[in-house]
């Protein structure tokens, strides 16, 4: 069964004492994702993930609930019983300091389980009730747009170089014998890289609820309206099956 592709399943978010866990557990079909025993397993893994701070190796070796069995052994039993490949694919953890954490679940299946999960941590001195709408709006935006980085300076340099290489190859392909000089080529590349940033960097993206402003402008406006600084520390977005082939 483990040679099969498991690209369905659930993302689960769990919260306790201002600490937040997010996990993705995969199955082969949505039918199994709606199975109560599978959902109970996902919920338990999310709780363990909170205690073990996102360490997936420790999760697999941990005792499962009130049994003496490890999670990895329980997983084998579950696969045998349900008849599908099931994997604990990834896990992360956030603890909020000097601010708050917001969550958003898209396509909710049960409680805090669904097909897309987002956790966002912000730094602010505002009270929680003042920041709730902001957290929800940003988390929903992240779910919809899938940014890969919070800011431009946090993008991996290797990824930018790879993107530049792709752009240059495309320019050469489209040149059609014009033999553009280096100055023009560099301007074209810089323009396309800027567009790349607009697509994948959270602070540079156009806000989905108002595409006339960027997220960084939305944050500035909210800070101004609420008379307190708001800044995003980090975010996590899991989508079930994303990148699995």
C-alpha positions, 0 to 999 in steps of 0.5 A, a space after each residue: 500500500 505504501 507504493 500508492 499515492 496518498 494526496 487526499 486527507 486533512 489539515 488540522 489546527 489545534 490550539 492550547 494556551 496560545 500555542 498552535 499546531 498544524 499537521 497534514 495527514 494524507 489518505 488516498 481518498 476523500 472517503 477515508 478523510 471523512 472516516 471518523 477513525 481517521 479523523 480521530 487519528 488526525 486530531 490526536 496527531 495535532 495534539 501531540 504536535 503541539 506538545 512536541 513542537 512540530 517535530 515529526 520524528 518525535 511524533 512518530 515515536 511518541 505513545 499514542 493516547 492512553 496506549 503503550 503503542 507508538 504513533 507509527 505502530 498505530 498508523 500501521 494498524 490503521 492502514 491495515 484496517 482502513 485499506 489505504 495508504 495513510 501518511 503523516 506528511 508534515 507538521 509545524 508549530 507556532 507560539 505567540 509572543 507579544 501578540 496573537 495568532 489567528 487561524 483559518 480553515 478552508 473546506 471544514 470537514 470537522 472542528 478545525 480540520 479541512 483541506 487548507 489550514 493557515 496559521 498567522 502570528 502578529 505582533 501588536 499591543 492591541 487587545 485581541 478583540 481589536 485584531 480579530 477581523 485583521 487576523 481573519 482577513 489576512 489568514 483568508 488571503 493567505 489561504 487563497 493566494 499561497 504566498 511563499 514568503 513574508 517579505 522580499 528579503 526572506 526569499 531564498 536567493 537560490 529561488 530568485 536565481 532560478 526564476 531569473 534563469 527561467 525568465 532569461 531562457 524565455 527572453 531568448 526564446 522570444 527574441 526572434 532574431 532581434 538580439 536585444 542588448 544587455 541593458 534591455 534584457 536586464 530591464 525586462 528581467 527586473 520587471 518580471 522579477 518584480 511581477 514574481 514578487 507581486 505574485 508570491 511575496 505576502 507583503 507585495 501581493 494585492 489584497 484579495 478583498 481589495 485588489 487596489 491595495 497591497 497587503 503591506 498597505 492594508 496593514 499600514 491602514 489597519 495600524 493607522 485606524 486602530 492607532 497601534 502598530 501591527 506587524 506579521 511575524 510569520 505564517 504557515 499554510 498547508 493545503 492537502 496534497 499540494 506538491 504530491 504527484 
